[in-house]
Amino acid sequence: MAFQSYPDYKEILRQPGFLFWGATDLSNEAGWGTKLGFCVGGIKFDPGYKVINLYGMEHGEEPEKRIFLGCEPVLKASLRNYNATALSVLFPGLASGAAVKYPNTLKPGMDIASSHGNYLLFVPEDQANNKVLLLQKAVPNIVAAFEFSRQNDTVFQAVFVGFRKTDDADGVYYFGDLSGAVLR
């Protein structure tokens, strides 16, 4: 099957944009939360759908059912610029200031999903032609890495895992136009 025409330039999505933490109102940028940094390469999002195949004894290796087990959405972004607030989000429990130190206020056994979860919003520069991604309750994944070198810009790898905030069926994440996003 061949394409009948070339895609419209609006269909070729390139999405550098900003990552925001702790939105309170999606109607204007003032309510999008704290700007964590600029993602020059956009973001990587994995919905994390988990399924298992069930095999019947009479059919051997042929699956009979496919069972959905839920999802663990993960957002990954390389933040080009950062500030003390961004660092305190990426490294939960960080004291105020622009230093990361270990150990910090996190204690072994803490439920960081309940203590450090918040809204996470990615807004592309070109909102007219691209989509936003909203995690209703994002929790930083502390397995993030960063690199300091003379050859490359300092970039912090921001990794967040999405959790269900409410009982709503769509309460984990939203991908679409900003006008359709709702804080749950």
PADO-685570 format. One record per residue: x, y, z of N, C-alpha, C, O in turn; residue in one letter. Coordinates in nm, 2 decimals, always signed. Example, Ala and Ser with C-alpha at 12.3 -4.5 7.8 and 13.67 -1.06 7.14 Angstrom:
> neast, nnorth, nup, caeast, canorth, caup, ceast, cnorth, cup, oeast, onorth, oup, res
> +1.32, -0.57, +0.78, +1.23, -0.45, +0.78, +1.32, -0.33, +0.78, +1.42, -0.33, +0.85, A
> +1.28, -0.22, +0.71, +1.37, -0.11, +0.71, +1.29, +0.00, +0.79, +1.34, +0.11, +0.80, S
***
This chain:
> neast, nnorth, nup, caeast, canorth, caup, ceast, cnorth, cup, oeast, onorth, oup, res
> +0.08, -0.12, +0.00, +0.00, +0.00, +0.00, +0.09, +0.12, +0.00, +0.18, +0.13, +0.08, M
> +0.06, +0.21, -0.09, +0.14, +0.34, -0.10, +0.07, +0.46, -0.05, -0.06, +0.46, -0.06, A
> +0.14, +0.55, -0.01, +0.07, +0.68, +0.03, +0.03, +0.75, -0.09, +0.10, +0.75, -0.20, F
> -0.08, +0.82, -0.09, -0.14, +0.89, -0.20, -0.07, +1.03, -0.21, -0.06, +1.08, -0.32, Q
> -0.03, +1.08, -0.10, +0.03, +1.22, -0.10, +0.12, +1.23, +0.02, +0.12, +1.14, +0.11, S
> +0.20, +1.33, +0.02, +0.29, +1.36, +0.13, +0.21, +1.41, +0.25, +0.10, +1.48, +0.23, Y
> +0.25, +1.38, +0.37, +0.17, +1.43, +0.49, +0.19, +1.58, +0.50, +0.29, +1.64, +0.46, P
> +0.08, +1.64, +0.55, +0.08, +1.79, +0.57, +0.19, +1.82, +0.68, +0.21, +1.73, +0.77, D
> +0.25, +1.93, +0.67, +0.36, +1.96, +0.77, +0.30, +1.96, +0.91, +0.38, +1.94, +1.01, Y
> +0.17, +1.99, +0.93, +0.11, +1.98, +1.06, +0.10, +1.84, +1.12, +0.08, +1.83, +1.24, K
> +0.11, +1.74, +1.03, +0.10, +1.61, +1.08, +0.24, +1.55, +1.12, +0.24, +1.44, +1.17, E
> +0.34, +1.62, +1.09, +0.48, +1.58, +1.13, +0.51, +1.65, +1.27, +0.54, +1.76, +1.27, I
> +0.50, +1.57, +1.37, +0.50, +1.62, +1.51, +0.64, +1.63, +1.56, +0.71, +1.53, +1.57, L
> +0.69, +1.75, +1.59, +0.81, +1.77, +1.66, +0.78, +1.85, +1.78, +0.73, +1.96, +1.77, R
> +0.81, +1.80, +1.90, +0.75, +1.86, +2.02, +0.85, +1.90, +2.12, +0.85, +1.85, +2.23, Q
> +0.94, +2.00, +2.10, +1.01, +2.05, +2.21, +0.92, +2.13, +2.30, +0.82, +2.19, +2.24, P
> +0.94, +2.14, +2.42, +0.85, +2.21, +2.51, +0.89, +2.22, +2.65, +1.01, +2.19, +2.68, G
> +0.80, +2.26, +2.74, +0.83, +2.28, +2.88, +0.76, +2.18, +2.97, +0.65, +2.13, +2.94, F
> +0.83, +2.14, +3.08, +0.77, +2.05, +3.17, +0.73, +2.13, +3.30, +0.81, +2.21, +3.35, L
> +0.61, +2.11, +3.34, +0.55, +2.19, +3.46, +0.51, +2.09, +3.57, +0.47, +1.98, +3.54, F
> +0.53, +2.13, +3.69, +0.50, +2.05, +3.81, +0.40, +2.13, +3.90, +0.41, +2.24, +3.93, W
> +0.29, +2.06, +3.94, +0.20, +2.11, +4.04, +0.10, +2.21, +3.98, +0.08, +2.32, +4.04, G
> +0.03, +2.17, +3.87, -0.06, +2.26, +3.81, -0.18, +2.29, +3.90, -0.22, +2.20, +3.98, A
> -0.24, +2.41, +3.89, -0.36, +2.44, +3.97, -0.48, +2.48, +3.88, -0.59, +2.47, +3.92, T
> -0.44, +2.53, +3.76, -0.54, +2.57, +3.66, -0.48, +2.56, +3.52, -0.37, +2.61, +3.50, D
> -0.55, +2.50, +3.43, -0.50, +2.48, +3.30, -0.54, +2.58, +3.20, -0.51, +2.57, +3.08, L
> -0.62, +2.68, +3.24, -0.67, +2.78, +3.15, -0.56, +2.88, +3.10, -0.58, +2.94, +2.99, S
> -0.46, +2.90, +3.17, -0.35, +2.99, +3.13, -0.22, +2.94, +3.19, -0.21, +2.86, +3.29, N
> -0.11, +2.99, +3.14, +0.03, +2.95, +3.18, +0.05, +2.97, +3.32, +0.13, +2.90, +3.39, E
> -0.01, +3.08, +3.38, +0.02, +3.11, +3.52, -0.03, +2.99, +3.61, +0.02, +2.98, +3.72, A
> -0.12, +2.91, +3.57, -0.18, +2.80, +3.65, -0.12, +2.67, +3.62, -0.15, +2.57, +3.68, G
> -0.02, +2.66, +3.52, +0.03, +2.53, +3.48, +0.13, +2.48, +3.59, +0.17, +2.36, +3.58, W
> +0.17, +2.56, +3.68, +0.26, +2.51, +3.79, +0.40, +2.56, +3.77, +0.42, +2.66, +3.70, G
> +0.49, +2.50, +3.84, +0.63, +2.55, +3.84, +0.70, +2.49, +3.72, +0.69, +2.37, +3.69, T
> +0.77, +2.57, +3.64, +0.84, +2.53, +3.52, +0.96, +2.46, +3.56, +1.05, +2.52, +3.62, K
> +0.97, +2.33, +3.53, +1.09, +2.25, +3.57, +1.20, +2.27, +3.47, +1.32, +2.26, +3.51, L
> +1.17, +2.29, +3.34, +1.28, +2.31, +3.25, +1.23, +2.29, +3.11, +1.11, +2.25, +3.08, G
> +1.32, +2.31, +3.01, +1.29, +2.30, +2.87, +1.34, +2.16, +2.82, +1.45, +2.12, +2.85, F
> +1.25, +2.09, +2.75, +1.28, +1.96, +2.69, +1.31, +1.98, +2.54, +1.21, +1.98, +2.46, C
> +1.43, +2.00, +2.50, +1.46, +2.04, +2.36, +1.43, +1.92, +2.27, +1.39, +1.94, +2.15, V
> +1.44, +1.80, +2.32, +1.41, +1.68, +2.24, +1.27, +1.63, +2.26, +1.24, +1.52, +2.22, G
> +1.18, +1.71, +2.33, +1.05, +1.66, +2.36, +1.06, +1.56, +2.48, +1.15, +1.57, +2.56, G
> +0.96, +1.47, +2.49, +0.96, +1.37, +2.60, +0.94, +1.24, +2.54, +0.90, +1.22, +2.42, I
> +0.97, +1.14, +2.62, +0.94, +1.00, +2.58, +0.83, +0.95, +2.68, +0.85, +0.97, +2.80, K
> +0.73, +0.89, +2.63, +0.62, +0.85, +2.72, +0.58, +0.70, +2.68, +0.56, +0.67, +2.57, F
> +0.58, +0.62, +2.79, +0.55, +0.48, +2.77, +0.42, +0.46, +2.86, +0.43, +0.47, +2.98, D
> +0.31, +0.43, +2.80, +0.19, +0.40, +2.88, +0.20, +0.29, +2.97, +0.12, +0.28, +3.07, P
> +0.29, +0.20, +2.95, +0.32, +0.09, +3.04, +0.21, -0.01, +3.05, +0.19, -0.07, +3.16, G
> +0.14, -0.04, +2.95, +0.03, -0.14, +2.95, +0.09, -0.28, +2.98, +0.18, -0.32, +2.91, Y
> +0.03, -0.35, +3.07, +0.08, -0.48, +3.11, -0.03, -0.58, +3.08, -0.15, -0.56, +3.12, K
> +0.00, -0.68, +3.01, -0.09, -0.79, +2.97, -0.02, -0.93, +2.99, +0.10, -0.94, +2.99, V
> -0.11, -1.03, +3.00, -0.06, -1.16, +3.00, -0.14, -1.25, +2.91, -0.26, -1.22, +2.89, I
> -0.08, -1.34, +2.85, -0.15, -1.44, +2.76, -0.18, -1.56, +2.84, -0.10, -1.61, +2.92, N
> -0.31, -1.61, +2.83, -0.34, -1.74, +2.89, -0.36, -1.84, +2.78, -0.42, -1.82, +2.68, L
> -0.29, -1.96, +2.81, -0.29, -2.06, +2.71, -0.38, -2.18, +2.75, -0.38, -2.21, +2.87, Y
> -0.45, -2.23, +2.66, -0.54, -2.35, +2.69, -0.46, -2.48, +2.67, -0.38, -2.49, +2.58, G
> -0.49, -2.57, +2.76, -0.42, -2.70, +2.75, -0.45, -2.77, +2.61, -0.36, -2.84, +2.56, M
> -0.57, -2.76, +2.56, -0.60, -2.83, +2.44, -0.54, -2.77, +2.31, -0.53, -2.84, +2.21, E
> -0.49, -2.64, +2.32, -0.43, -2.58, +2.20, -0.28, -2.56, +2.21, -0.22, -2.51, +2.12, H
> -0.22, -2.61, +2.32, -0.07, -2.60, +2.33, -0.02, -2.46, +2.35, -0.05, -2.39, +2.45, G
> +0.05, -2.42, +2.25, +0.12, -2.28, +2.26, +0.03, -2.17, +2.21, +0.08, -2.06, +2.20, E
> -0.09, -2.20, +2.17, -0.18, -2.09, +2.11, -0.25, -2.02, +2.23, -0.32, -2.09, +2.30, E
> -0.23, -1.89, +2.24, -0.30, -1.82, +2.35, -0.45, -1.81, +2.32, -0.50, -1.80, +2.21, P
> -0.53, -1.83, +2.43, -0.68, -1.82, +2.42, -0.73, -1.69, +2.46, -0.83, -1.64, +2.41, E
> -0.66, -1.63, +2.56, -0.71, -1.50, +2.61, -0.59, -1.41, +2.64, -0.48, -1.46, +2.65, K
> -0.62, -1.28, +2.63, -0.52, -1.18, +2.67, -0.58, -1.09, +2.77, -0.68, -1.02, +2.75, R
> -0.52, -1.09, +2.89, -0.57, -1.03, +3.01, -0.50, -0.90, +3.04, -0.37, -0.90, +3.05, I
> -0.57, -0.79, +3.05, -0.51, -0.66, +3.08, -0.49, -0.65, +3.23, -0.58, -0.67, +3.31, F
> -0.37, -0.62, +3.27, -0.33, -0.61, +3.41, -0.32, -0.47, +3.47, -0.30, -0.45, +3.59, L
> -0.33, -0.37, +3.38, -0.32, -0.23, +3.43, -0.20, -0.17, +3.36, -0.15, -0.22, +3.26, G
> -0.17, -0.05, +3.40, -0.06, +0.02, +3.34, +0.03, +0.09, +3.44, -0.02, +0.13, +3.55, C
> +0.15, +0.12, +3.40, +0.24, +0.20, +3.48, +0.31, +0.30, +3.39, +0.41, +0.27, +3.33, E
> +0.24, +0.41, +3.36, +0.29, +0.51, +3.27, +0.42, +0.57, +3.32, +0.43, +0.60, +3.44, P
> +0.51, +0.59, +3.23, +0.64, +0.65, +3.26, +0.67, +0.76, +3.16, +0.66, +0.74, +3.04, V
> +0.71, +0.88, +3.21, +0.75, +0.99, +3.13, +0.90, +1.02, +3.15, +0.94, +1.02, +3.26, L
> +0.97, +1.03, +3.04, +1.11, +1.06, +3.05, +1.14, +1.19, +2.97, +1.09, +1.20, +2.86, K
> +1.22, +1.27, +3.02, +1.26, +1.40, +2.96, +1.40, +1.44, +2.99, +1.44, +1.41, +3.11, A
> +1.47, +1.50, +2.90, +1.60, +1.56, +2.93, +1.58, +1.71, +2.95, +1.54, +1.78, +2.85, S
> +1.60, +1.75, +3.07, +1.58, +1.90, +3.10, +1.71, +1.97, +3.07, +1.81, +1.94, +3.13, L
> +1.70, +2.07, +2.98, +1.82, +2.14, +2.94, +1.86, +2.25, +3.05, +1.97, +2.26, +3.08, R
> +1.76, +2.31, +3.10, +1.79, +2.41, +3.20, +1.71, +2.37, +3.33, +1.62, +2.29, +3.32, N
> +1.76, +2.41, +3.44, +1.70, +2.37, +3.57, +1.73, +2.47, +3.67, +1.80, +2.57, +3.65, Y
> +1.66, +2.46, +3.79, +1.68, +2.55, +3.90, +1.66, +2.46, +4.03, +1.64, +2.34, +4.02, N
> +1.67, +2.53, +4.14, +1.66, +2.46, +4.27, +1.53, +2.39, +4.28, +1.52, +2.28, +4.34, A
> +1.42, +2.45, +4.23, +1.29, +2.39, +4.24, +1.28, +2.26, +4.16, +1.23, +2.16, +4.20, T
> +1.34, +2.27, +4.04, +1.34, +2.15, +3.96, +1.42, +2.04, +4.02, +1.38, +1.92, +4.02, A
> +1.53, +2.07, +4.08, +1.61, +1.97, +4.15, +1.54, +1.91, +4.27, +1.55, +1.79, +4.29, L
> +1.46, +1.99, +4.34, +1.39, +1.94, +4.45, +1.28, +1.84, +4.41, +1.23, +1.76, +4.49, S
> +1.22, +1.86, +4.29, +1.12, +1.77, +4.24, +1.19, +1.64, +4.19, +1.13, +1.53, +4.21, V
> +1.30, +1.65, +4.11, +1.36, +1.54, +4.06, +1.42, +1.45, +4.17, +1.43, +1.33, +4.15, L
> +1.47, +1.51, +4.27, +1.53, +1.44, +4.38, +1.44, +1.46, +4.51, +1.47, +1.55, +4.58, F
> +1.34, +1.39, +4.53, +1.24, +1.41, +4.64, +1.32, +1.42, +4.78, +1.41, +1.34, +4.80, P
> +1.27, +1.50, +4.87, +1.33, +1.51, +5.00, +1.44, +1.61, +5.00, +1.50, +1.62, +5.11, G
> +1.48, +1.67, +4.89, +1.59, +1.76, +4.89, +1.56, +1.88, +4.97, +1.45, +1.94, +4.96, L
> +1.65, +1.93, +5.05, +1.63, +2.05, +5.13, +1.64, +2.17, +5.03, +1.68, +2.16, +4.92, A
> +1.59, +2.28, +5.08, +1.59, +2.40, +4.99, +1.73, +2.44, +4.96, +1.82, +2.42, +5.04, S
> +1.75, +2.49, +4.84, +1.88, +2.52, +4.79, +1.90, +2.44, +4.66, +1.83, +2.35, +4.63, G
> +2.01, +2.47, +4.59, +2.04, +2.41, +4.46, +2.14, +2.30, +4.48, +2.22, +2.28, +4.38, A
> +2.14, +2.23, +4.59, +2.24, +2.12, +4.60, +2.17, +1.99, +4.62, +2.06, +1.98, +4.69, A
> +2.22, +1.88, +4.56, +2.17, +1.75, +4.59, +2.26, +1.68, +4.68, +2.38, +1.67, +4.65, V
> +2.21, +1.63, +4.79, +2.30, +1.56, +4.89, +2.23, +1.44, +4.94, +2.11, +1.43, +4.94, K
> +2.31, +1.34, +4.97, +2.26, +1.22, +5.02, +2.33, +1.19, +5.16, +2.45, +1.21, +5.17, Y
> +2.25, +1.14, +5.26, +2.11, +1.12, +5.26, +2.03, +1.25, +5.28, +2.08, +1.34, +5.34, P
> +1.91, +1.25, +5.22, +1.83, +1.37, +5.24, +1.71, +1.33, +5.33, +1.73, +1.24, +5.42, N
> +1.60, +1.39, +5.32, +1.49, +1.37, +5.41, +1.41, +1.24, +5.38, +1.32, +1.21, +5.46, T
> +1.44, +1.18, +5.27, +1.37, +1.05, +5.24, +1.43, +0.94, +5.34, +1.55, +0.93, +5.36, L
> +1.34, +0.86, +5.39, +1.38, +0.75, +5.48, +1.34, +0.62, +5.42, +1.24, +0.62, +5.35, K
> +1.42, +0.52, +5.44, +1.38, +0.39, +5.39, +1.24, +0.35, +5.43, +1.20, +0.36, +5.55, P
> +1.16, +0.30, +5.34, +1.02, +0.26, +5.37, +0.92, +0.36, +5.35, +0.80, +0.33, +5.36, G
> +0.96, +0.49, +5.31, +0.86, +0.59, +5.29, +0.78, +0.56, +5.16, +0.83, +0.51, +5.07, M
> +0.65, +0.60, +5.16, +0.57, +0.59, +5.05, +0.58, +0.72, +4.97, +0.51, +0.82, +5.00, D
> +0.67, +0.73, +4.88, +0.69, +0.86, +4.81, +0.58, +0.89, +4.71, +0.56, +1.00, +4.67, I
> +0.50, +0.79, +4.68, +0.38, +0.82, +4.59, +0.28, +0.91, +4.66, +0.22, +0.99, +4.60, A
> +0.26, +0.89, +4.79, +0.17, +0.97, +4.87, +0.23, +1.10, +4.91, +0.17, +1.20, +4.93, S
> +0.36, +1.10, +4.94, +0.43, +1.22, +4.99, +0.48, +1.31, +4.89, +0.50, +1.43, +4.91, S
> +0.52, +1.26, +4.77, +0.58, +1.35, +4.67, +0.51, +1.35, +4.53, +0.58, +1.38, +4.43, H
> +0.39, +1.30, +4.52, +0.32, +1.30, +4.40, +0.25, +1.43, +4.37, +0.20, +1.50, +4.46, G
> +0.24, +1.47, +4.24, +0.17, +1.59, +4.20, +0.14, +1.59, +4.05, +0.18, +1.49, +3.98, N
> +0.07, +1.68, +4.00, +0.04, +1.69, +3.86, +0.17, +1.72, +3.78, +0.26, +1.79, +3.83, Y
> +0.18, +1.66, +3.67, +0.30, +1.68, +3.58, +0.24, +1.71, +3.44, +0.17, +1.63, +3.38, L
> +0.28, +1.82, +3.38, +0.22, +1.87, +3.25, +0.34, +1.90, +3.16, +0.43, +1.98, +3.19, L
> +0.33, +1.84, +3.04, +0.42, +1.87, +2.93, +0.35, +1.95, +2.83, +0.24, +1.91, +2.78, F
> +0.40, +2.08, +2.80, +0.33, +2.16, +2.70, +0.43, +2.19, +2.59, +0.54, +2.25, +2.62, V
> +0.40, +2.15, +2.47, +0.49, +2.18, +2.36, +0.49, +2.33, +2.32, +0.40, +2.40, +2.35, P
> +0.60, +2.37, +2.26, +0.61, +2.51, +2.22, +0.49, +2.54, +2.12, +0.43, +2.65, +2.13, E
> +0.47, +2.45, +2.02, +0.37, +2.47, +1.92, +0.24, +2.40, +1.97, +0.21, +2.29, +1.94, D
> +0.16, +2.47, +2.05, +0.04, +2.41, +2.11, -0.07, +2.40, +2.00, -0.16, +2.31, +2.02, Q
> -0.07, +2.47, +1.90, -0.17, +2.47, +1.79, -0.17, +2.33, +1.72, -0.27, +2.28, +1.68, A
> -0.05, +2.28, +1.69, -0.04, +2.16, +1.61, +0.01, +2.04, +1.69, +0.02, +1.93, +1.63, N
> +0.04, +2.05, +1.82, +0.09, +1.94, +1.90, +0.00, +1.92, +2.02, -0.08, +2.01, +2.06, N
> +0.02, +1.81, +2.09, -0.06, +1.77, +2.20, +0.02, +1.79, +2.33, +0.14, +1.79, +2.33, K
> -0.06, +1.80, +2.44, +0.00, +1.81, +2.57, -0.01, +1.67, +2.64, -0.09, +1.58, +2.59, V
> +0.07, +1.65, +2.74, +0.06, +1.52, +2.82, +0.04, +1.56, +2.96, +0.13, +1.64, +3.01, L
> -0.06, +1.51, +3.03, -0.08, +1.55, +3.17, -0.09, +1.42, +3.25, -0.17, +1.33, +3.22, L
> +0.00, +1.40, +3.35, -0.01, +1.29, +3.44, -0.08, +1.35, +3.56, -0.04, +1.45, +3.62, L
> -0.19, +1.28, +3.60, -0.27, +1.33, +3.71, -0.20, +1.32, +3.84, -0.22, +1.41, +3.93, Q
> -0.12, +1.22, +3.86, -0.03, +1.21, +3.98, +0.10, +1.15, +3.94, +0.11, +1.03, +3.92, K
> +0.20, +1.23, +3.93, +0.33, +1.19, +3.89, +0.42, +1.18, +4.01, +0.42, +1.26, +4.10, A
> +0.51, +1.08, +4.01, +0.60, +1.06, +4.12, +0.74, +1.05, +4.06, +0.76, +0.97, +3.97, V
> +0.84, +1.13, +4.10, +0.97, +1.12, +4.04, +1.03, +0.99, +4.07, +1.02, +0.93, +4.17, P
> +1.10, +0.94, +3.97, +1.18, +0.82, +3.98, +1.32, +0.86, +4.00, +1.39, +0.92, +3.92, N
> +1.37, +0.82, +4.12, +1.50, +0.87, +4.16, +1.61, +0.80, +4.09, +1.73, +0.83, +4.12, I
> +1.58, +0.71, +4.00, +1.69, +0.65, +3.93, +1.73, +0.74, +3.81, +1.79, +0.69, +3.71, V
> +1.70, +0.86, +3.82, +1.74, +0.96, +3.71, +1.89, +0.98, +3.72, +1.95, +0.96, +3.82, A
> +1.94, +1.02, +3.60, +2.09, +1.04, +3.59, +2.11, +1.17, +3.53, +2.03, +1.23, +3.47, A
> +2.23, +1.22, +3.55, +2.27, +1.34, +3.49, +2.42, +1.34, +3.46, +2.49, +1.26, +3.52, F
> +2.46, +1.42, +3.36, +2.60, +1.41, +3.32, +2.66, +1.55, +3.32, +2.60, +1.65, +3.28, E
> +2.78, +1.56, +3.37, +2.86, +1.68, +3.36, +2.98, +1.66, +3.27, +3.06, +1.57, +3.30, F
> +2.99, +1.73, +3.16, +3.11, +1.72, +3.08, +3.14, +1.85, +3.00, +3.05, +1.93, +3.00, S
> +3.26, +1.86, +2.95, +3.29, +1.97, +2.87, +3.23, +1.97, +2.73, +3.21, +2.07, +2.67, R
> +3.21, +1.85, +2.68, +3.16, +1.83, +2.55, +3.01, +1.86, +2.53, +2.96, +1.90, +2.43, Q
> +2.93, +1.83, +2.64, +2.79, +1.83, +2.63, +2.73, +1.93, +2.73, +2.79, +1.96, +2.83, N
> +2.61, +1.98, +2.70, +2.54, +2.06, +2.79, +2.50, +1.98, +2.92, +2.48, +1.86, +2.91, D
> +2.49, +2.04, +3.03, +2.44, +1.97, +3.15, +2.30, +1.95, +3.14, +2.22, +2.04, +3.12, T
> +2.26, +1.82, +3.14, +2.12, +1.78, +3.12, +2.08, +1.69, +3.23, +2.15, +1.60, +3.27, V
> +1.97, +1.71, +3.29, +1.91, +1.63, +3.40, +1.81, +1.54, +3.33, +1.72, +1.58, +3.27, F
> +1.82, +1.41, +3.35, +1.72, +1.31, +3.30, +1.61, +1.30, +3.40, +1.62, +1.24, +3.51, Q
> +1.50, +1.36, +3.37, +1.38, +1.36, +3.45, +1.29, +1.23, +3.42, +1.26, +1.21, +3.30, A
> +1.26, +1.15, +3.52, +1.18, +1.03, +3.50, +1.07, +1.04, +3.60, +1.10, +1.05, +3.72, V
> +0.95, +1.02, +3.55, +0.83, +1.02, +3.64, +0.74, +0.90, +3.61, +0.73, +0.86, +3.50, F
> +0.68, +0.85, +3.71, +0.59, +0.74, +3.70, +0.45, +0.79, +3.74, +0.43, +0.86, +3.83, V
> +0.35, +0.76, +3.66, +0.21, +0.80, +3.68, +0.13, +0.71, +3.77, +0.14, +0.59, +3.76, G
> +0.05, +0.77, +3.85, -0.03, +0.69, +3.94, -0.18, +0.74, +3.93, -0.20, +0.86, +3.88, F
> -0.27, +0.66, +3.96, -0.41, +0.70, +3.96, -0.44, +0.79, +4.08, -0.40, +0.75, +4.20, R
> -0.50, +0.91, +4.06, -0.52, +1.00, +4.17, -0.66, +0.99, +4.22, -0.69, +1.00, +4.34, K
> -0.76, +0.95, +4.13, -0.90, +0.94, +4.17, -0.95, +0.81, +4.12, -0.88, +0.73, +4.06, T
> -1.08, +0.79, +4.14, -1.15, +0.67, +4.09, -1.19, +0.69, +3.94, -1.25, +0.59, +3.89, D
> -1.17, +0.80, +3.88, -1.21, +0.82, +3.75, -1.15, +0.72, +3.65, -1.03, +0.69, +3.67, D
> -1.22, +0.68, +3.55, -1.16, +0.59, +3.46, -1.04, +0.65, +3.38, -0.95, +0.57, +3.34, A
> -1.04, +0.78, +3.36, -0.93, +0.84, +3.29, -0.84, +0.92, +3.39, -0.78, +1.02, +3.35, D
> -0.83, +0.87, +3.51, -0.76, +0.94, +3.61, -0.61, +0.92, +3.62, -0.54, +0.97, +3.71, G
> -0.54, +0.85, +3.52, -0.40, +0.83, +3.53, -0.33, +0.94, +3.44, -0.24, +1.01, +3.49, V
> -0.36, +0.94, +3.31, -0.29, +1.04, +3.22, -0.39, +1.09, +3.11, -0.49, +1.02, +3.08, Y
> -0.35, +1.20, +3.05, -0.43, +1.25, +2.94, -0.33, +1.30, +2.83, -0.23, +1.36, +2.86, Y
> -0.36, +1.26, +2.71, -0.28, +1.30, +2.59, -0.38, +1.36, +2.49, -0.46, +1.29, +2.44, F
> -0.36, +1.49, +2.46, -0.45, +1.55, +2.36, -0.44, +1.70, +2.37, -0.33, +1.75, +2.41, G
> -0.54, +1.77, +2.31, -0.53, +1.92, +2.31, -0.54, +1.97, +2.45, -0.60, +1.91, +2.54, D
> -0.47, +2.08, +2.48, -0.47, +2.14, +2.61, -0.61, +2.18, +2.65, -0.65, +2.17, +2.77, L
> -0.70, +2.22, +2.56, -0.83, +2.26, +2.59, -0.92, +2.14, +2.64, -1.02, +2.17, +2.71, S
> -0.88, +2.02, +2.62, -0.95, +1.91, +2.67, -0.90, +1.85, +2.80, -0.96, +1.76, +2.86, G
> -0.78, +1.90, +2.84, -0.72, +1.85, +2.97, -0.80, +1.90, +3.09, -0.84, +2.01, +3.10, A
> -0.82, +1.81, +3.19, -0.89, +1.84, +3.31, -0.81, +1.79, +3.43, -0.76, +1.67, +3.42, V
> -0.79, +1.87, +3.53, -0.72, +1.83, +3.65, -0.82, +1.74, +3.73, -0.93, +1.79, +3.77, L
> -0.79, +1.62, +3.76, -0.88, +1.53, +3.84, -0.85, +1.54, +3.99, -0.91, +1.47, +4.07, R
***
